[in-house]
């Protein structure tokens, strides 16, 4: 079996969880390899997401590790299978790999929570809004690169518009008041955001200026819920690219901080009222 050259975030997440289970059982890769009758490098490659494994071998591994959490085992089984011909694969090699990892994470999530303090959520951006943002990239992107990134971003939105994935979006008032693409396009974006906020699976909450300081100011965060809390993943944007976090300490911290910010935000109804008022001011 040839190792994967660039494992996806889902494949790396699967391997990381198996590594945690092995370490909790106080077993070394060499010991596990010996018990399975395979080479140590196979275990290392599985834990790095470079190798896939069969259902049978997964069951043998979790048995060796003493894992009796059936929900976790089912979640790992689902994660292992993934989607071989997912829509985002057509963009591989054309947009940054981190973009594709975000798509995969959103597609597999049982629930999505986001916090945006400087930009609007990508899952609700209009084409003109997204294009204006990508045209600000430094160094500048070619027209083809911008087109591909815009197309990819719009395709991501199907997880909300065509699905039933529960979504809670926290957006700071500052992001809403940015006139990205000019006054008219900004108004169209506000109208589109309001329309999206009425979807049955969407809760949009605005953090008003009146709140003042709050945890995670200036951060763009997505929290994707897995089959069990143990399989959740957090994603943050950074100048160096996408950052994905799955260690239990980080996940608990981000859940707690999101809960705190959510309590500071306006209710869904008052959030819409403020968004409308901002639209009228554009």
Buried (B, 14 or more C-beta within 10 A) or exposed (E): EEBBEEBBBBBBBBBBBBBBBBEEBEBEBEBBBEEBEEEBEBBBBBBBBBBBBEEEBBBBBBEBBEBEEEEBBEBBBBBBEBEEEBEBBBBEEBBEBBBBBBBBBBBBBBBBBBBBBEBBBBBBBBBBBBBBBBEEEEEEBEEEBBBBBBBBBBBBBBBBEEEEBBBBBBBBBBBBEBEBBEEEBBBBBBBBBBEBBEBEBBBBBBBBEEBEEBBBBEBBBBBBBBBBBBBBBBBBBEEEEBEBBBEEEEBEBBBEBBEEBBEBBBEBEEBBEBBEEBBEEB
